[in-house]
């Protein structure tokens, strides 16, 4: 059976017409090169090179063999080189920006396994995250807006609704009747009398929800507990009867294990879209991430 390395050695000797120069190119010793050529000659059954005072001369059999293998060997070496570059790029240290609230859904247990070296940068302000990417301080990030600029690449990777969830022991029989009757006024009144959790003191999710579902800018809600991390907030709600508005993407695991229950998912609230962004200089990393999220 012919060894692929013999063909590599053959190619180098054929090119340089010299065993010593071929050995230098291949980082081998001259005796190793000579031995591999001898084994290849034995395998093909023909003399391939004739020794001269200043090197070797390929025989007609060598010329014929070179024409047969050179194109395939060049293609194989290009594939190997491309794979090697890809591996090196995957092994380099990347910095990825994301808000703490989105980390559990978009990174934890998913993206970490795809890269050997990854540093997370937490930032809840979308504009700051964009600036960090634009300035090259962060290689890529996930944001809630589509930034269309010359230097920053952008690709939509997900969308998620805001839903109201609560402790599974919470009695929602009355609310369920209001939802079935599509009585928005009574739904609103029921919600106003609940114990509320939020992960931001400004309550943007609550305000957005009220605006789209009830057409009101100022919800009459007192936030009982503010826990500045959506995932931790949801964990606390598994122990305390209350409600909160959160991304459906983030509550999915809680709903599946029934540690929280879905209170209301309004069709009037639009999806919140999420975009992967990266500086153009990080296009390779950007493409690797898109492949990871779309596979």
Residue pairs with C-beta under 8 A, 6 or more apart in sequence:
1 43
2 40
2 43
2 44
3 36
3 39
5 36
6 36
6 37
6 39
6 40
6 43
7 40
7 69
7 73
8 26
8 73
9 22
9 26
9 28
9 33
9 36
9 37
9 40
10 36
10 37
10 40
10 48
10 62
10 65
10 66
10 69
11 66
11 69
11 70
11 73
12 21
12 22
12 25
12 26
12 33
13 19
13 22
13 33
13 37
13 49
13 56
14 58
14 62
14 66
15 22
16 22
16 25
16 55
17 55
17 56
17 57
17 58
18 54
18 55
18 56
19 30
19 33
19 34
19 37
19 55
19 56
20 30
22 28
22 33
23 29
23 30
23 32
23 33
26 33
37 48
37 49
40 48
41 47
41 48
44 61
44 65
46 59
46 61
47 59
47 61
48 58
48 59
48 61
48 62
48 65
49 56
49 57
49 58
49 59
49 62
50 56
50 57
50 59
58 66
89 284
89 285
89 288
90 115
90 116
90 288
91 116
91 117
92 117
93 117
93 118
93 119
94 115
94 117
94 118
94 119
94 139
94 140
94 282
94 285
95 118
95 119
95 120
95 121
95 137
95 138
95 139
96 107
96 111
96 118
96 119
96 120
96 121
96 138
96 139
96 140
96 141
97 120
97 121
97 122
97 123
97 129
97 132
97 133
97 138
97 140
97 141
97 142
98 106
98 107
98 120
98 121
98 122
98 123
98 129
98 141
98 142
99 122
99 123
99 124
99 129
99 142
100 122
100 124
100 229
100 230
100 231
101 124
101 199
101 229
101 230
101 231
101 247
101 250
102 142
102 247
102 250
102 274
103 120
103 122
103 231
104 231
104 250
105 160
105 247
105 249
105 250
105 252
106 142
106 157
106 158
106 274
107 120
110 292
111 118
111 289
111 292
112 118
114 288
114 292
121 132
121 138
121 141
123 129
123 132
123 141
126 143
126 144
126 145
129 138
129 141
129 143
129 277
130 141
130 143
130 145
130 147
130 152
130 277
132 138
132 141
133 139
133 140
133 141
133 152
133 277
133 278
133 279
134 149
134 151
134 152
134 279
136 279
136 281
139 278
139 279
139 282
139 285
140 276
140 277
140 278
140 282
140 285
140 286
140 289
141 276
141 277
141 278
142 157
142 274
142 275
142 276
142 277
143 274
143 275
143 277
144 272
144 273
144 274
144 275
145 275
146 154
146 156
146 273
146 275
147 154
147 275
147 277
148 154
151 279
151 280
152 277
152 278
152 279
152 280
153 277
153 278
153 279
153 280
153 282
153 283
153 286
154 275
154 276
154 277
155 275
155 276
155 277
155 286
155 290
156 273
156 274
156 275
156 276
157 274
157 275
157 276
157 290
157 293
157 294
158 249
158 273
158 274
158 293
159 271
159 272
159 273
159 274
160 247
160 248
160 249
160 250
160 271
160 272
160 274
161 247
161 248
161 265
161 269
161 270
161 271
161 272
162 205
162 208
162 209
162 245
162 246
162 247
162 248
162 269
162 272
163 245
163 246
163 247
163 248
163 251
163 262
163 263
163 264
163 265
164 191
164 209
164 243
164 244
164 245
164 262
164 263
164 264
164 265
165 234
165 237
165 243
165 244
165 246
165 251
165 254
165 255
165 260
165 261
165 262
165 263
166 172
166 194
166 237
166 241
166 242
166 243
166 244
166 260
166 261
166 263
167 237
167 238
167 239
167 240
167 241
167 242
167 243
167 260
167 261
168 238
168 258
168 259
168 260
168 261
169 241
170 194
170 241
170 242
170 243
170 261
170 263
172 261
172 263
174 190
175 187
175 190
175 191
175 263
175 264
178 186
178 187
178 190
179 187
179 264
184 213
184 214
187 264
188 210
188 214
188 216
191 221
191 243
192 219
192 220
192 221
194 242
194 243
195 224
195 225
195 240
195 241
195 242
195 243
196 206
196 221
196 222
196 223
196 224
196 225
196 242
196 243
196 244
197 223
197 224
197 225
197 226
197 227
197 233
197 236
197 237
197 242
197 243
197 244
198 205
198 206
198 223
198 225
198 226
198 227
198 233
198 244
198 245
199 226
199 227
199 228
199 229
199 230
199 232
199 233
199 244
199 246
200 226
200 228
201 223
201 226
201 228
203 219
203 221
203 223
205 245
205 246
206 219
206 221
206 223
206 245
207 217
207 218
207 219
208 269
209 219
209 245
209 266
209 269
210 216
210 217
210 218
210 219
211 217
212 266
212 268
212 269
212 270
213 266
213 268
213 269
224 242
225 233
225 236
225 240
225 242
227 233
227 236
230 246
230 247
230 250
231 250
233 244
233 246
234 244
234 246
234 250
234 251
234 254
234 260
237 243
237 244
237 260
238 254
238 259
238 260
243 263
247 272
248 265
251 260
251 262
254 260
255 261
255 262
276 286
276 289
276 290
276 293
278 285
278 286
278 289
